[in-house]
């Protein structure tokens, strides 16, 4: 099973970073208002970046790293 870290751009221009095993399903959940509390009210969201990992722990470590990045560094990541 693959594990993914993804970055969404919300309708208000902010970024949201998350972890999942199914990117398409998770993005649909965010758009439907069933995703993270942060993305509710900030829809629609656009998938901007995805990274794939073999283990959940590697993906979650990377998710944490991305969440610690400044706005400017996140912008560079998604370009």
Secondary structure, 3 states (H helix, E strand, C coil): CCEEEEEEECCCCCEEEEEECCHHHHHHHHHCCCCCHHHCCCCCCEEEEEEEECCHHHHHHHHHHHHHCCHHHHHHHHC
